[in-house]
Amino acid sequence: MRCPLLLTVLREPARMTRLDLAAWDRLLPQAHAAGLLARLAVLADGLGLTADLPAPVKPHLTAARTLAERQHRAVLWEAHKLDAALASLGVPVLLLKGAAYVLGDLPPARGRLFSDIDILVPKAALGAVEAQLMLNGWHATNHSDYDQRYYREWMHELPPMTHLRRGSHLDVHHNLLPETARLQTRPDRVIAASTPLAGHRCLRLPCLEDLVLHSATHLFHEGEWGHGLRDLADLDALLRLGMQRPSWWAGLLARAHALNLAHPLALALRYAHRLLATPVSADVLTELGCNAGRQPLADAVVRGHKDEPPHAPSPPRRPLPWPVFSTRLPWLWRDALFLRGFSAAHADCALPGTALATFLLYVRAHALRMPLRLLLPHLLYKAVQGKATTGP
Amino acid sequence: MRLGDLTPAEARSRLREGLALATGPFVFRIQSRLPQVAVNLHRLYPDFPLAGGPFADFHVRVDRVPGPRRWFKPQAQFWLEAVTPFKPLPADQAYAMLEWGMNWCIAGHAHHYLMLHAAVLERAGRALILPGDPGAGKSTLTAALMLDGWRLLSDEITLIDRDDGRLHGLARPVSLKNASIEVIRAHAPAAVFGDVARDTHKGTVSHLKPTPDSVARTGEPAQPAWIVFPRWKRDAPARLTPHPKAAAFLHLASHAFNYSLLGALGFTLTARLMDAVSCWDFEYGHLPEALTVFRELAGA
């Protein structure tokens, strides 16, 4: 992949001081498009490099930092309002992704931009949570009967909600993966392993392992790759925090098997290691089948972990109807696809065939989400509605 | 080197590759194959310096939308890198679209400033801020003041420095709408206008060339001195009346591009601005009379 500049400074932020203005002229748009400009600003600040950067560059970093700070304030306030709205229900409310990083003061929060807040609640509490949110000003944005059914019957979340006054976006999940996805996991275990968030009544944080697994699952199940590199940078930061803990990798692998999410974890570790030089040991990569030309990953996923058998209701993995996405294909082919996905944020980085690859990844995301008998009518409906690329 | 040092043909060929124009603190690298864009830039920006270095703050492009629409009701699109913030517009609005796009780039990204939605002009080192609701006659008054010798900083975006509270200028062309185009033409027959774009979402639009003095001095920040809320009323005598500062604060904050985004800093900067200025309402019916009032204000 060619985003040499952006990847180079993400791997080695100290290089920022050695870039000339011509390089910054390319780096700033690349970082902006990838949603990582504020991250660069924070990295430069952290290393005390900002004062040494060229004068025309500094205002862009200041502006990006200002925007990220504003979003963090907004997330803290939104979490406060959510906590107040949902505390009376007595159900656990887990923050996911960006909101979890900010409220948990975790490394990926620094300089992170985001557009919505994600929460996870027990499926049994979904109706009560939705009603309570509506009483407090959040309302669903997708009004068509079709979209309502799409979310409620097939997806792992309610239709996205927006607050009437603040305009903030909220995704209420009851699972990490769609109900119809070929990979099934155990959200109850994620909730059970979460910890209460100090200063809040019902908000909780997933454990660090689960934050990694959810981020990886989200990244490799989504069809939109514009933020792929940003999400990979999140994973890099979470992993670097985790590896300071004793027996982190063994725990992460065990947890991945317990949640049936070893496959997305394998992909995340492979590409974080490869693109961002995340220090993942060769043993871990081998264990997950990330190194082999053809690998036994699918077996690893189905086998589960010996201490904790795969959960009872887990249906067998539905084979993907498209052989081009098979997990049994050589890494050469899958790298060709995913590396192009990560390069999709900016035209500078795009490899030949990126447009085709992002289309294939979009199809792949849908193929993972729902079986063909649901997917084909869905895509047909969305195409007729003229929303095929913008809808869910 | 200034844009006006190029011949129109040179400007057109440079625009195909990307022409880096310095407008105050921002360098725009502009790309376009549209003759209309080249002609208008060359007519309205001749005094602006071309940026020589390899760096630009914004890489923008205005071109025809490709596809069959090239021949049937052609449309123009604006790009910041790969981002298209607007729906395509009829091709004859391409130049206006570039101006709106450049405003969007600044208002949406330059959060190292506090950005108010107001015009700014300066005379003898002191700056006049003109907020104004659409239709209040803000742009007309801005154009007339500039043509009367005030230095234009901006007709749309007031850039406030977060370190010292001073105002930074862009000196880009003044966007005039509908009747105000003819009002300024009648008031100053020598004024240079760009092409007239009709039936835009703002009505008929044309841009007025900034005075050379305004462009030459974009690098000089100005100290805020007055905030004046203009209101045009047919045949009304020109009259300045005090405007409560608390109300002015709220108006500026609620009409700013990034007041809340800056958080406490937005409040601090706005409060400091209010301390530095006097605030007025200004009703007027005739431009010459209005200009006299402002000359007296600046002389006082």
Boltz contact constraints between the chains, C-beta under 6 A:
constraints:
  - contact:
      token1: [A, 21]
      token2: [B, 53]
      max_distance: 6.0
  - contact:
      token1: [A, 21]
      token2: [B, 54]
      max_distance: 6.0
  - contact:
      token1: [A, 21]
      token2: [B, 55]
      max_distance: 6.0
  - contact:
      token1: [A, 22]
      token2: [B, 54]
      max_distance: 6.0
  - contact:
      token1: [A, 25]
      token2: [B, 54]
      max_distance: 6.0
  - contact:
      token1: [A, 25]
      token2: [B, 55]
      max_distance: 6.0
  - contact:
      token1: [A, 29]
      token2: [B, 81]
      max_distance: 6.0
  - contact:
      token1: [A, 56]
      token2: [B, 55]
      max_distance: 6.0
  - contact:
      token1: [A, 59]
      token2: [B, 112]
      max_distance: 6.0
  - contact:
      token1: [A, 62]
      token2: [B, 112]
      max_distance: 6.0
  - contact:
      token1: [A, 63]
      token2: [B, 109]
      max_distance: 6.0
  - contact:
      token1: [A, 63]
      token2: [B, 110]
      max_distance: 6.0
  - contact:
      token1: [A, 63]
      token2: [B, 111]
      max_distance: 6.0
  - contact:
      token1: [A, 63]
      token2: [B, 112]
      max_distance: 6.0
  - contact:
      token1: [A, 66]
      token2: [B, 111]
      max_distance: 6.0
  - contact:
      token1: [A, 67]
      token2: [B, 111]
      max_distance: 6.0
  - contact:
      token1: [A, 70]
      token2: [B, 261]
      max_distance: 6.0
  - contact:
      token1: [A, 347]
      token2: [B, 82]
      max_distance: 6.0
